[in-house]
Amino acid sequence: MRRSVSSSQRVNEREVRRAGSMAKERTFLMIKPGSIERGLVGEIIGRFEKRGFRILGLRLDELSREVAEAQYQEHRGKEFYESLVSYMTSGPTVLLVMEGEDAINRAREIAGLTNPKEAKPGSVRGDYGLDIQRNVLHAADSTASAKREITLHFKDLLVT
Ligand code: CMP
């Protein structure tokens, strides 16, 4: 017997197929020294895990000045650069590679706007950020940045 299929059913099936085949993406996150000092690591990582992100790389590490400068090379010369590098080398950071669908954009959404004063309540920075420097965590802002940052900190997890 031939079953009739409504057009809305067909659209729905297409959506399901599309969602199922959506490419997984990798992003780079870094939990900043002040957040580790405040005991926020579990809470921050949990926010991402509960939204379906999977941890591929995780390391507690004190950044050398050289690595911090490489991480933030695009900000070299800005008035906050020295202070940023000094803060990022003031204690351990947690470096993370996380995987998920549309991971780069979604991680930035979960993190919230760079300046905690502008970040929405419910976002990590909106809930825990103190000021623009002590803004809890860093999240890669583009495919190119994610690749560059993953390569810098996790050579074996290089994305193609
Ligand atoms: P992050 O996501 O780590 O990327 C670059 C960092 O520079 C940013 O978060 C802020 O912590 C910091 N930053 C950006 N703009 C300013 C600013 N105007 N003053 C101080 N720090 C800044």
Boltz pocket constraint, residues with backbone or C-beta under 6 A from the ligand:
constraints:
  - pocket:
      binder: B
      contacts: [[A, 75], [A, 80], [A, 84], [A, 114], [A, 131], [A, 132], [A, 133], [A, 134], [A, 135], [A, 137], [A, 138], [A, 139]]
      max_distance: 6.0
